[in-house]
Amino acid sequence: MYLIRNGKVEFSGTKHAIVEYIKESYEDDYYVQEYWDQLEKDLNRLKFVVSGLNLKLTERKPRRKNA
């Protein structure tokens, strides 16, 4: 899975690794704190928190626009 910000990969890894990255990097964010325990178990909560952080979660690596 990939965490995308502004069309670029910010982080890639398993769902567990992405959850750990979000918890470490964005621990001060309200939604991360609010749904801390649910991020690993509930994919919809994870997607909600990711979108709130202005990120996107995808299975595919984004294509380069100027390739």
C-alpha positions, 0 to 999 in steps of 0.5 A, a space after each residue: 500500500 502507498 500513502 500519497 501526498 500531492 501525487 508523490 509517495 510519502 510512505 509505502 508498506 503493509 497496512 500495519 506499517 502505514 498505521 505505525 507511520 501515521 501514529 508516529 508522524 501525525 500523533 498530534 493530529 486530533 483524528 489520529 488521537 481520536 481513532 488511535 485504537 481503531 486504525 489497525 482494525 477498521 479500514 474505513 476509519 483509516 481511510 477517514 483519518 488519511 483523508 483528514 491528513 490530506 493524504 491518499 491510500 492506494 494499492 498502486 504506485 502513482 504514475 509520474 505525470 512528466 515521464 
